[in-house]
Amino acid sequence: MSLTDLLSLVNEGLKNPLTKEDISGKEIEIRHLKRIDKIFNKGLHYYLDPKSLEASRDASIFFRKTKFGTALNIGAKKIVNQFEEFKISLSGIAKLAELKIDRILPVFKISQDPKKVAQQLRINLYPSFNPTPKEFLKALIAKLAEYNILVFEFVETWNKKEKANIDGFFLNPNVIVLKRQQISFRREIFTLIHELGHYLLNKEEIEQLDVLNLANSKLSAIEKWCNDFSYYFLAGDFDKAIESIDKADGTNDYQFDIIEHISKETHLSEIALFTRLLFQNKISRVNYNKIKTDKDEEYRRRREEEKKKRELDKLQGLKTSGSAPKPINSQLLISTIQTAFYERVINEYDVCKTLNISPDKLERYLQ
């Protein structure tokens, strides 16, 4: 971030904007520093630390990579930084508690067939199917925890000013972070398995995964591999049903009945399935674009309805949906924190803070 960019953010809403001299001289007024901290949320002690920031590959993905699949906004960068720091902290806790959470699964190559890799890994990583998308997502996170893959979920409230323009990312060696999708858990499920693909290839990425744009011809070879892996992993034997479709057009109602059934049985979105038909030349680009436009409009309408409902509730003085939804905690995170507590590495306060629970619920996690 340039000094000009920082000033632009700092001066937002100010009648008397700050100058470069106000924030880049030898001294800075405390009120100006507080204004800066509203952007970064690090606490004033952070800026008073005499040590220089560590610009190493181990310190952050922003030093390991110079380019990302998405132009990250400040909200996304803050989320990535938050979980990178959390990952480092958790790694330290695990070492003190003498826990081994090393990588178990091998690293695959992009030259390997994503379908064969998906079929191979489904045997151990695919949980019992649950027709409720959220419960299936929980089961997937729990299953990955058995193989030392730590999945975090972050939740952004509807009124958050700077929403992260990302859906998920993989941090070496074994962390996957997901953004809670309030409208569609199916999108979150696809993102999770897509990021699992990055983990398998050991290729870090931070991205906005546009499920409605899976047929984008400009995707990199890695992104295409991860999308294919996600499809085959979730489709399983239902891929044979897709293979058996001869064509999808107006004469057979675009095979909507079959597509809808497969979507319910796999938690793959309908547009992901139509994209697969497009790849197999079973639906024309014109018909595919028509369906995609309808799905885009349906998604936009659902978001608009959610927004109107919130605004109406606000006008009527109602709480929109009670307290903010809690992120799903991985069993690997829970077991690591439990062991660290039993080994006296952390205290009860740390347990509550890390697991985002209130003290009255502590007994559920500590027996």
C-alpha positions as CSV (number, residue, x, y, z in Angstrom):
1,M,0.0,0.0,0.0
2,S,1.4,3.4,-1.0
3,L,1.4,6.4,1.3
4,T,-1.2,8.0,-1.0
5,D,-3.4,4.9,-0.7
6,L,-3.1,4.9,3.0
7,L,-4.0,8.6,3.2
8,S,-7.1,8.0,1.0
9,L,-8.4,5.5,3.6
10,V,-7.4,7.5,6.6
11,N,-9.1,10.6,5.3
12,E,-12.4,9.0,4.5
13,G,-15.2,11.1,6.1
14,L,-12.8,13.7,7.5
15,K,-13.6,17.4,6.9
16,N,-9.9,18.3,7.5
17,P,-7.9,15.6,5.8
18,L,-4.5,14.6,7.1
19,T,-1.4,15.2,5.0
20,K,1.7,13.1,4.3
21,E,3.6,15.1,6.9
22,D,1.0,14.3,9.5
23,I,1.6,10.5,9.3
24,S,5.1,10.1,7.9
25,G,7.3,12.5,10.0
26,K,9.5,11.7,13.0
27,E,6.6,12.1,15.3
28,I,2.9,11.3,15.0
29,E,0.0,12.5,17.1
30,I,-1.9,9.8,19.0
31,R,-5.2,10.7,17.4
32,H,-3.7,10.3,14.0
33,L,-2.3,6.9,15.0
34,K,-5.7,5.9,16.2
35,R,-7.1,6.9,12.9
36,I,-4.6,4.6,11.1
37,D,-5.4,1.7,13.5
38,K,-9.0,1.9,12.5
39,I,-7.8,0.5,9.2
40,F,-5.5,-2.2,10.4
41,N,-7.0,-3.1,13.8
42,K,-3.6,-4.1,15.3
43,G,-3.8,-2.2,18.6
44,L,-1.5,0.8,19.4
45,H,1.2,-1.3,21.0
46,Y,1.9,-2.8,17.5
47,Y,3.2,0.5,16.1
48,L,5.3,1.2,19.2
49,D,7.3,-2.1,18.8
50,P,10.9,-1.0,18.1
51,K,11.6,-4.2,16.1
52,S,11.4,-3.9,12.3
53,L,8.7,-6.0,10.6
54,E,9.9,-9.3,9.3
55,A,9.6,-9.5,5.5
56,S,10.4,-13.2,5.1
57,R,8.7,-16.0,3.2
58,D,7.9,-17.7,6.5
59,A,6.3,-14.6,7.9
60,S,3.5,-14.2,5.3
61,I,2.1,-15.5,2.0
62,F,2.4,-11.9,0.8
63,F,6.2,-12.4,0.8
64,R,5.9,-15.9,-0.7
65,K,3.8,-14.9,-3.6
66,T,3.9,-11.7,-5.8
67,K,0.7,-12.3,-7.7
68,F,-2.8,-13.6,-6.8
69,G,-5.8,-14.8,-8.8
70,T,-7.9,-11.9,-7.4
71,A,-7.0,-8.3,-6.8
72,L,-7.3,-8.3,-3.0
73,N,-9.0,-5.5,-1.3
74,I,-8.0,-4.3,2.2
75,G,-10.7,-6.5,3.8
76,A,-9.3,-9.6,2.2
77,K,-5.7,-8.7,3.1
78,K,-6.7,-8.3,6.8
79,I,-8.5,-11.6,6.8
80,V,-5.4,-13.4,5.3
81,N,-3.1,-11.7,7.8
82,Q,-5.4,-12.7,10.7
83,F,-5.4,-16.3,9.8
84,E,-1.7,-16.4,8.9
85,E,-0.9,-15.1,12.4
86,F,-3.4,-17.6,13.9
87,K,-1.7,-20.4,12.0
88,I,1.7,-19.4,13.3
89,S,0.3,-19.1,16.9
90,L,-1.4,-22.5,16.7
91,S,1.7,-24.1,15.3
92,G,3.6,-22.8,18.4
93,I,0.9,-24.1,20.8
94,A,1.0,-27.5,19.1
95,K,4.8,-27.7,19.5
96,L,4.7,-26.8,23.2
97,A,2.0,-29.4,23.7
98,E,4.1,-31.9,21.8
99,L,1.4,-32.5,19.2
100,K,2.3,-33.5,15.7
101,I,0.0,-32.1,13.0
102,D,2.3,-32.7,10.1
103,R,1.0,-33.3,6.5
104,I,-0.2,-36.9,6.0
105,L,-1.3,-36.9,2.3
106,P,1.3,-36.9,-0.4
107,V,1.8,-33.9,-2.8
108,F,0.4,-34.5,-6.2
109,K,1.4,-33.0,-9.6
110,I,-0.6,-31.0,-12.0
111,S,0.3,-33.5,-14.7
112,Q,-1.8,-36.2,-12.9
113,D,-5.4,-36.7,-13.9
114,P,-7.6,-34.8,-11.5
115,K,-10.4,-37.4,-12.0
116,K,-8.2,-40.3,-10.9
117,V,-6.8,-38.3,-8.0
118,A,-10.4,-37.4,-6.9
119,Q,-11.5,-41.1,-7.2
120,Q,-8.5,-42.2,-5.2
121,L,-9.0,-39.7,-2.3
122,R,-12.8,-40.1,-2.2
123,I,-12.2,-43.5,-0.6
124,N,-10.8,-41.9,2.6
125,L,-11.9,-38.3,2.5
126,Y,-15.5,-38.4,1.4
127,P,-17.9,-38.5,4.5
128,S,-21.3,-40.1,4.7
129,F,-23.6,-38.1,2.5
130,N,-26.0,-35.7,4.3
131,P,-28.7,-34.0,2.2
132,T,-28.4,-30.8,4.3
133,P,-25.6,-28.8,2.7
134,K,-24.4,-27.2,6.0
135,E,-24.3,-30.6,7.8
136,F,-22.4,-32.1,4.9
137,L,-19.9,-29.2,5.0
138,K,-19.4,-29.9,8.7
139,A,-18.8,-33.6,7.9
140,L,-16.2,-32.7,5.2
141,I,-14.3,-30.4,7.6
142,A,-14.3,-33.2,10.3
143,K,-13.1,-35.8,7.8
144,L,-10.2,-33.5,6.6
145,A,-9.3,-33.0,10.3
146,E,-8.5,-36.7,10.5
147,Y,-5.8,-36.2,7.9
148,N,-4.3,-33.1,9.7
149,I,-5.9,-30.6,7.3
150,L,-7.1,-27.7,9.4
151,V,-10.1,-25.8,8.0
152,F,-11.1,-22.4,9.3
153,E,-14.3,-20.6,8.4
154,F,-14.8,-16.8,8.8
155,V,-18.1,-15.0,9.0
156,E,-18.7,-11.5,7.8
157,T,-21.8,-9.7,9.0
158,W,-24.1,-8.1,6.4
159,N,-23.3,-4.6,7.6
160,K,-19.5,-5.0,7.6
161,K,-18.0,-2.0,5.8
162,E,-15.1,-3.7,4.1
163,K,-16.1,-7.2,3.0
164,A,-13.3,-9.5,1.9
165,N,-13.5,-10.1,-1.9
166,I,-12.4,-13.7,-1.5
167,D,-14.1,-17.0,-1.1
168,G,-11.2,-19.1,0.3
169,F,-7.5,-19.7,0.3
170,F,-4.9,-22.3,1.1
171,L,-1.9,-21.6,3.4
172,N,1.1,-23.9,3.4
173,P,1.4,-26.4,4.9
174,N,-2.1,-27.6,5.9
175,V,-4.6,-24.7,6.4
176,I,-7.7,-24.0,4.4
177,V,-9.8,-20.9,5.1
178,L,-13.4,-20.4,3.9
179,K,-15.7,-17.5,3.8
180,R,-19.2,-18.4,5.1
181,Q,-21.6,-18.2,2.2
182,Q,-24.9,-17.1,3.7
183,I,-27.0,-17.7,0.6
184,S,-25.4,-21.0,-0.7
185,F,-23.5,-23.6,1.4
186,R,-23.1,-25.5,-1.9
187,R,-20.8,-22.7,-3.1
188,E,-18.8,-23.1,0.1
189,I,-18.6,-26.8,-0.3
190,F,-17.2,-26.5,-3.8
191,T,-14.7,-23.9,-2.6
192,L,-13.5,-26.2,0.2
193,I,-12.8,-29.0,-2.2
194,H,-11.3,-26.6,-4.7
195,E,-8.9,-25.4,-2.0
196,L,-8.2,-29.0,-1.1
197,G,-7.0,-29.3,-4.6
198,H,-4.5,-26.5,-3.9
199,Y,-3.4,-28.3,-0.8
200,L,-2.8,-31.5,-2.8
201,L,-0.8,-29.6,-5.4
202,N,0.9,-27.6,-2.5
203,K,0.2,-24.4,-4.5
204,E,-0.9,-21.5,-2.3
205,E,-3.6,-19.2,-3.7
206,I,-6.0,-16.5,-2.4
207,E,-9.0,-16.1,-4.7
208,Q,-12.6,-15.2,-5.4
209,L,-14.0,-18.4,-6.8
210,D,-16.8,-17.5,-9.2
211,V,-18.9,-20.6,-9.3
212,L,-21.1,-19.0,-11.9
213,N,-18.0,-18.5,-14.1
214,L,-16.4,-22.0,-14.1
215,A,-16.3,-22.1,-17.9
216,N,-13.9,-19.1,-18.0
217,S,-11.3,-19.9,-20.7
218,K,-8.8,-17.5,-19.0
219,L,-8.3,-19.7,-15.9
220,S,-4.8,-20.9,-15.2
221,A,-3.9,-24.6,-15.5
222,I,-3.9,-24.9,-11.7
223,E,-7.3,-23.3,-11.3
224,K,-8.7,-25.7,-14.0
225,W,-7.2,-28.7,-12.2
226,C,-8.7,-27.7,-8.9
227,N,-12.1,-27.0,-10.4
228,D,-12.0,-30.5,-12.2
229,F,-10.8,-32.1,-9.0
230,S,-13.7,-30.5,-7.0
231,Y,-16.2,-31.6,-9.6
232,Y,-15.1,-35.3,-9.7
233,F,-14.7,-35.5,-5.9
234,L,-18.2,-34.3,-5.3
235,A,-19.9,-36.0,-8.2
236,G,-18.5,-39.5,-7.5
237,D,-20.6,-42.1,-9.4
238,F,-23.1,-39.4,-10.5
239,D,-20.5,-38.4,-13.1
240,K,-21.7,-41.5,-15.0
241,A,-25.2,-39.9,-15.1
242,I,-23.7,-36.8,-16.6
243,E,-21.8,-38.9,-19.1
244,S,-25.0,-40.7,-20.1
245,I,-26.7,-37.5,-21.2
246,D,-26.7,-37.2,-24.9
247,K,-27.6,-33.5,-25.3
248,A,-29.4,-30.7,-23.3
249,D,-31.5,-28.3,-25.3
250,G,-35.1,-27.0,-25.7
251,T,-36.4,-30.4,-26.9
252,N,-35.7,-32.1,-23.5
253,D,-36.1,-29.0,-21.3
254,Y,-32.3,-28.8,-21.0
255,Q,-32.3,-32.0,-18.9
256,F,-33.3,-29.9,-15.8
257,D,-34.9,-32.8,-14.0
258,I,-31.8,-34.9,-14.1
259,I,-29.5,-31.9,-13.3
260,E,-31.7,-30.9,-10.3
261,H,-31.6,-34.5,-9.0
262,I,-27.8,-34.8,-9.3
263,S,-27.4,-31.4,-7.7
264,K,-29.4,-32.6,-4.6
265,E,-27.5,-35.8,-4.4
266,T,-24.0,-34.3,-4.7
267,H,-24.3,-30.7,-3.5
268,L,-22.8,-29.6,-6.8
269,S,-24.6,-26.5,-8.0
270,E,-26.7,-26.8,-11.1
271,I,-24.5,-24.3,-13.0
272,A,-21.4,-26.5,-12.2
273,L,-23.2,-29.5,-13.7
274,F,-24.2,-27.5,-16.8
275,T,-20.6,-26.4,-17.1
276,R,-19.6,-30.0,-17.2
277,L,-22.1,-30.6,-20.1
278,L,-20.6,-27.6,-21.9
279,F,-17.1,-29.1,-21.6
280,Q,-18.4,-32.3,-23.0
281,N,-20.1,-30.5,-26.0
282,K,-23.6,-31.7,-24.8
283,I,-25.0,-28.2,-24.6
284,S,-24.4,-25.3,-26.9
285,R,-22.6,-22.2,-25.8
286,V,-25.7,-20.1,-26.6
287,N,-28.0,-22.3,-24.4
288,Y,-25.4,-22.5,-21.7
289,N,-25.1,-18.7,-21.6
290,K,-28.9,-18.4,-21.4
291,I,-29.0,-20.8,-18.4
292,K,-26.1,-19.0,-16.8
293,T,-27.8,-15.6,-17.2
294,D,-30.9,-17.0,-15.5
295,K,-28.9,-18.3,-12.7
296,D,-27.0,-15.0,-12.3
297,E,-30.4,-13.2,-12.1
298,E,-31.7,-15.8,-9.6
299,Y,-28.6,-15.3,-7.4
300,R,-28.9,-11.5,-7.7
301,R,-32.6,-11.6,-6.8
302,R,-32.0,-13.7,-3.7
303,R,-29.3,-11.3,-2.5
304,E,-31.6,-8.4,-3.2
305,E,-34.4,-10.0,-1.2
306,E,-32.1,-10.7,1.7
307,K,-31.0,-7.0,1.6
308,K,-34.6,-5.8,1.5
309,K,-35.6,-8.0,4.4
310,R,-32.7,-6.7,6.5
311,E,-33.7,-3.1,5.7
312,L,-37.3,-3.8,6.6
313,D,-36.4,-5.4,9.9
314,K,-34.2,-2.5,10.7
315,L,-37.0,0.0,10.0
316,Q,-39.3,-2.0,12.2
317,G,-36.7,-2.2,15.0
318,L,-36.3,-5.9,14.7
319,K,-33.1,-7.9,15.0
320,T,-32.2,-9.2,11.5
321,S,-31.4,-12.7,12.6
322,G,-30.4,-12.8,16.2
323,S,-26.7,-13.0,17.0
324,A,-24.1,-13.3,14.2
325,P,-23.7,-16.9,13.0
326,K,-20.8,-18.8,14.6
327,P,-18.0,-20.2,12.3
328,I,-17.7,-24.0,12.1
329,N,-14.8,-25.2,14.3
330,S,-12.6,-28.0,12.9
331,Q,-12.2,-31.0,15.3
332,L,-8.5,-30.7,14.7
333,L,-8.5,-27.2,16.2
334,I,-10.7,-28.3,19.1
335,S,-8.5,-31.3,19.9
336,T,-5.3,-29.2,19.6
337,I,-6.7,-26.6,22.0
338,Q,-7.9,-29.2,24.4
339,T,-4.5,-30.9,24.6
340,A,-2.7,-27.6,25.0
341,F,-5.0,-26.8,27.9
342,Y,-4.5,-30.2,29.6
343,E,-0.7,-29.7,29.2
344,R,-1.1,-26.2,30.8
345,V,0.3,-24.5,27.7
346,I,-2.8,-22.2,27.6
347,N,-5.5,-21.2,30.1
348,E,-9.3,-21.1,30.1
349,Y,-9.4,-17.6,28.7
350,D,-7.3,-18.7,25.7
351,V,-9.6,-21.7,25.1
352,C,-12.7,-19.4,25.0
353,K,-11.0,-16.8,22.8
354,T,-9.5,-19.3,20.3
355,L,-12.7,-21.4,19.9
356,N,-14.9,-18.3,20.0
357,I,-17.1,-19.6,22.9
358,S,-18.5,-18.0,26.0
359,P,-17.1,-19.2,29.4
360,D,-20.4,-20.9,30.3
361,K,-19.9,-23.3,27.4
362,L,-16.4,-24.2,28.4
363,E,-17.4,-27.5,30.0
364,R,-18.6,-28.8,26.7
365,Y,-15.1,-28.7,25.4
366,L,-13.1,-29.5,28.6
367,Q,-14.0,-32.6,30.5
